[in-house]
């Protein structure tokens, strides 16, 4: 059904003088296409991490919700500091380069989390989350800059819409992967001490999947070309 809707939408858009989404841009503009895919991947590997770490800290380590929340603040705090700086930096340095570095650091942060959960000292979890926030902060603003700078002025509205769309699609994919793995490994039972080991295993599987997708994101971000070349 989804494929039929997509086919009809593509056919309809190509017939319009002023289409909602200029599909030709995706076919002819590699920077625009790869930047959007990289954005989707970035959100896909990051969005569910807070949920996973929260479960691990509370169930596998026995921390209370307040302490868990304080630990989880490491990622958004670093991201909040880095994002504006990386955005300004991308005005003078090729944004594709900064975004690719950010995607690489994000993947490193995921590897750190995979290694430290669930029984390493909490400080290592905080460092891993901070690394993830650093990578996310370095990626997000420059990647958005690359998307917006790679299209003509008449397509800026579409480009802004695609930024939001990739964010939502990536977030959906992230939670879908997490829920699928939990359903397969744990099922629909209530989380009790009897399933803590399965929860730990499921978290490791999910993070492993995210790491693999992260490497795809690095490659996608790297091969996009440059805004200067596109411009």
Beta strands, then each sheet from edge to edge (+ up, - down):
end
